[in-house]
Amino acid sequence: MTLHTSDKTVLEHIEHLVNEEKELYAKGEMSDAERARLDKINVELDRCWDLLRQRRALREFGRNPDEAEIRPASTVENYRG
C-alpha cells in the first residue's frame, strides 16, 4: 500500500490479491514456493481488510479515514478465529 490510500486503492489491491490467489488454486498442486506465496497473500488480504474496516469506522464516526494505519501482520492475524 502506498501512503496515499483510499478505499478504492485498498479494494483494487484486494482484487489483485484475490485474482492471484485464484490463479494459484487453479493450478491444483502447488510447489513450496507457491504455497509460501499463498500464505503471504492471505496475510496481506487480512491486513487490507483490516485497513478498509478501520477507514470505514473512522468515516462512520466523523473522523478522517486517512488516520487508519496498516497494522503489522502479527496484530491482524490475531483476529483470526
MDAnalysis code that builds the backbone (N, CA, C; Angstrom):
import MDAnalysis as mda
import numpy as np

u = mda.Universe.empty(243, n_residues=81, atom_resindex=np.repeat(np.arange(81), 3), trajectory=True)
u.add_TopologyAttr("name", ["N", "CA", "C"] * 81)
u.add_TopologyAttr("resid", np.arange(1, 82))
u.add_TopologyAttr("resname", ["MET", "THR", "LEU", "HIS", "THR", "SER", "ASP", "LYS", "THR", "VAL", "LEU", "GLU", "HIS", "ILE", "GLU", "HIS", "LEU", "VAL", "ASN", "GLU", "GLU", "LYS", "GLU", "LEU", "TYR", "ALA", "LYS", "GLY", "GLU", "MET", "SER", "ASP", "ALA", "GLU", "ARG", "ALA", "ARG", "LEU", "ASP", "LYS", "ILE", "ASN", "VAL", "GLU", "LEU", "ASP", "ARG", "CYS", "TRP", "ASP", "LEU", "LEU", "ARG", "GLN", "ARG", "ARG", "ALA", "LEU", "ARG", "GLU", "PHE", "GLY", "ARG", "ASN", "PRO", "ASP", "GLU", "ALA", "GLU", "ILE", "ARG", "PRO", "ALA", "SER", "THR", "VAL", "GLU", "ASN", "TYR", "ARG", "GLY"])
u.atoms.positions = np.array([
    [0.843, -1.185, 0.000],
    [0.000, 0.000, 0.000],
    [0.884, 1.241, 0.000],
    [0.389, 2.234, -0.632],
    [1.130, 3.494, -0.677],
    [0.667, 4.392, 0.457],
    [1.386, 5.489, 0.639],
    [0.995, 6.432, 1.668],
    [-0.330, 7.106, 1.322],
    [-0.589, 7.277, 0.039],
    [-1.838, 7.890, -0.408],
    [-2.850, 6.785, -0.673],
    [-3.590, 6.404, 0.351],
    [-4.508, 5.290, 0.241],
    [-5.943, 5.783, 0.310],
    [-6.768, 5.189, -0.508],
    [-8.206, 5.451, -0.470],
    [-8.896, 4.091, -0.403],
    [-10.193, 4.107, -0.112],
    [-10.931, 2.850, -0.112],
    [-10.780, 2.165, -1.468],
    [-10.817, 2.959, -2.524],
    [-10.722, 2.399, -3.874],
    [-9.385, 1.696, -4.089],
    [-8.281, 2.305, -3.667],
    [-6.979, 1.672, -3.875],
    [-6.844, 0.405, -3.034],
    [-7.416, 0.417, -1.823],
    [-7.378, -0.782, -0.978],
    [-8.179, -1.897, -1.659],
    [-9.369, -1.563, -2.141],
    [-10.201, -2.567, -2.818],
    [-9.542, -3.092, -4.093],
    [-8.869, -2.220, -4.833],
    [-8.163, -2.660, -6.038],
    [-7.033, -3.621, -5.679],
    [-6.329, -3.323, -4.580],
    [-5.244, -4.208, -4.133],
    [-5.822, -5.555, -3.699],
    [-6.950, -5.531, -2.991],
    [-7.616, -6.772, -2.581],
    [-7.991, -7.582, -3.818],
    [-8.560, -6.928, -4.815],
    [-8.958, -7.621, -6.044],
    [-7.747, -8.275, -6.722],
    [-6.641, -7.551, -6.781],
    [-5.410, -8.093, -7.373],
    [-4.955, -9.341, -6.606],
    [-4.956, -9.263, -5.279],
    [-4.520, -10.394, -4.462],
    [-5.455, -11.588, -4.613],
    [-6.753, -11.338, -4.667],
    [-7.729, -12.417, -4.830],
    [-7.530, -13.095, -6.187],
    [-7.284, -12.325, -7.221],
    [-7.040, -12.911, -8.545],
    [-5.783, -13.779, -8.534],
    [-4.734, -13.297, -7.866],
    [-3.506, -14.090, -7.778],
    [-3.758, -15.374, -6.983],
    [-4.541, -15.260, -5.913],
    [-4.890, -16.424, -5.101],
    [-5.653, -17.451, -5.945],
    [-6.608, -16.995, -6.729],
    [-7.394, -17.891, -7.594],
    [-6.497, -18.602, -8.599],
    [-5.546, -17.867, -9.163],
    [-4.623, -18.471, -10.131],
    [-3.813, -19.591, -9.484],
    [-3.368, -19.356, -8.264],
    [-2.588, -20.389, -7.577],
    [-3.444, -21.625, -7.298],
    [-4.669, -21.411, -6.817],
    [-5.552, -22.551, -6.548],
    [-5.922, -23.290, -7.828],
    [-6.058, -22.573, -8.937],
    [-6.439, -23.191, -10.207],
    [-5.367, -24.149, -10.718],
    [-4.133, -23.953, -10.305],
    [-3.047, -24.821, -10.747],
    [-3.186, -26.234, -10.204],
    [-3.927, -26.363, -9.126],
    [-4.033, -27.675, -8.496],
    [-2.911, -27.847, -7.506],
    [-1.995, -28.736, -7.829],
    [-0.872, -28.978, -6.927],
    [0.104, -27.808, -6.979],
    [0.520, -27.347, -5.803],
    [1.409, -26.183, -5.720],
    [2.791, -26.580, -5.229],
    [3.766, -25.827, -5.691],
    [5.129, -26.007, -5.197],
    [5.228, -25.365, -3.811],
    [6.324, -25.604, -3.137],
    [6.552, -24.982, -1.825],
    [6.555, -23.462, -1.947],
    [7.162, -22.965, -3.016],
    [7.222, -21.515, -3.235],
    [5.822, -20.946, -3.452],
    [4.998, -21.670, -4.187],
    [3.631, -21.209, -4.434],
    [2.791, -21.244, -3.154],
    [2.991, -22.271, -2.331],
    [2.277, -22.325, -1.040],
    [2.727, -21.186, -0.137],
    [4.018, -20.881, -0.159],
    [4.533, -19.758, 0.638],
    [3.927, -18.446, 0.141],
    [3.830, -18.295, -1.183],
    [3.216, -17.088, -1.747],
    [1.753, -16.997, -1.339],
    [1.046, -18.108, -1.353],
    [-0.351, -18.128, -0.947],
    [-0.497, -17.690, 0.515],
    [0.404, -18.147, 1.363],
    [0.387, -17.716, 2.771],
    [0.576, -16.210, 2.878],
    [1.513, -15.673, 2.099],
    [1.757, -14.225, 2.121],
    [0.546, -13.455, 1.602],
    [-0.093, -13.988, 0.574],
    [-1.303, -13.350, 0.031],
    [-2.385, -13.297, 1.103],
    [-2.572, -14.395, 1.824],
    [-3.615, -14.436, 2.849],
    [-3.355, -13.434, 3.969],
    [-2.109, -13.293, 4.364],
    [-1.763, -12.310, 5.389],
    [-2.014, -10.897, 4.860],
    [-1.600, -10.646, 3.634],
    [-1.800, -9.322, 3.037],
    [-3.287, -9.014, 2.876],
    [-4.085, -10.005, 2.513],
    [-5.531, -9.802, 2.423],
    [-6.111, -9.436, 3.784],
    [-5.685, -10.138, 4.826],
    [-6.154, -9.808, 6.176],
    [-5.807, -8.367, 6.542],
    [-4.594, -7.953, 6.205],
    [-4.163, -6.587, 6.517],
    [-4.962, -5.558, 5.720],
    [-5.254, -5.863, 4.469],
    [-6.041, -4.942, 3.636],
    [-7.466, -4.811, 4.149],
    [-8.091, -5.942, 4.474],
    [-9.461, -5.882, 5.006],
    [-9.484, -5.129, 6.329],
    [-8.466, -5.333, 7.154],
    [-8.371, -4.602, 8.418],
    [-8.277, -3.103, 8.165],
    [-7.439, -2.708, 7.221],
    [-7.290, -1.295, 6.887],
    [-8.603, -0.716, 6.384],
    [-9.288, -1.451, 5.532],
    [-10.564, -0.986, 4.997],
    [-11.603, -0.831, 6.116],
    [-11.643, -1.801, 7.043],
    [-12.573, -1.694, 8.180],
    [-12.239, -0.472, 9.035],
    [-10.958, -0.230, 9.268],
    [-10.557, 0.951, 10.031],
    [-11.024, 2.226, 9.345],
    [-10.796, 2.328, 8.040],
    [-11.180, 3.518, 7.283],
    [-12.686, 3.755, 7.369],
    [-13.451, 2.693, 7.213],
    [-14.907, 2.818, 7.266],
    [-15.385, 3.221, 8.660],
    [-14.780, 2.656, 9.689],
    [-15.166, 3.000, 11.060],
    [-14.831, 4.459, 11.369],
    [-13.658, 4.899, 10.966],
    [-13.286, 6.296, 11.194],
    [-14.276, 7.228, 10.497],
    [-14.596, 6.920, 9.263],
    [-15.538, 7.746, 8.495],
    [-16.912, 7.760, 9.174],
    [-17.351, 6.599, 9.630],
    [-18.664, 6.493, 10.265],
    [-18.767, 7.390, 11.503],
    [-17.667, 7.566, 12.204],
    [-17.683, 8.374, 13.421],
    [-17.144, 9.778, 13.193],
    [-17.179, 10.223, 11.925],
    [-16.853, 11.600, 11.597],
    [-15.384, 11.947, 11.641],
    [-14.547, 10.943, 11.610],
    [-13.105, 11.189, 11.613],
    [-12.532, 10.975, 10.220],
    [-11.311, 11.391, 10.045],
    [-10.628, 11.283, 8.758],
    [-10.191, 9.838, 8.527],
    [-10.672, 9.188, 7.458],
    [-10.281, 7.804, 7.197],
    [-8.788, 7.646, 6.911],
    [-8.122, 8.741, 6.550],
    [-6.684, 8.660, 6.298],
    [-5.882, 8.477, 7.587],
    [-6.552, 8.541, 8.737],
    [-5.887, 8.264, 10.010],
    [-5.686, 6.764, 10.213],
    [-6.354, 5.946, 9.411],
    [-6.207, 4.488, 9.510],
    [-4.770, 4.115, 9.184],
    [-4.287, 3.097, 9.870],
    [-2.904, 2.666, 9.681],
    [-2.857, 1.198, 9.301],
    [-1.912, 0.878, 8.451],
    [-1.680, -0.519, 8.104],
    [-0.992, -1.144, 9.315],
    [-1.658, -2.115, 9.904],
    [-1.123, -2.742, 11.118],
    [-0.196, -3.894, 10.762],
    [0.710, -4.215, 11.674],
    [1.616, -5.350, 11.434],
    [0.828, -6.652, 11.274],
    [1.367, -7.537, 10.500],
    [0.701, -8.814, 10.251],
    [0.423, -9.553, 11.553],
    [1.323, -9.500, 12.505],
    [1.122, -10.223, 13.761],
    [-0.099, -9.712, 14.509],
    [-0.391, -8.439, 14.416],
    [-1.557, -7.866, 15.070],
    [-2.826, -8.297, 14.357],
    [-2.815, -8.209, 13.051],
    [-4.011, -8.537, 12.260],
    [-4.317, -10.023, 12.343],
    [-3.298, -10.864, 12.301],
    [-3.512, -12.301, 12.353],
    [-4.168, -12.740, 13.659],
    [-4.010, -11.947, 14.712],
    [-4.643, -12.287, 15.983],
    [-6.154, -12.233, 15.906],
    [-6.708, -11.594, 14.855],
    [-8.150, -11.523, 14.695],
    [-8.722, -12.854, 14.223],
    [-7.901, -13.662, 13.623],
    [-8.392, -14.941, 13.092],
    [-8.907, -15.806, 14.226],
    [-9.994, -16.495, 13.934],
    [-10.611, -17.331, 14.962],
    [-10.196, -18.754, 14.923],
])
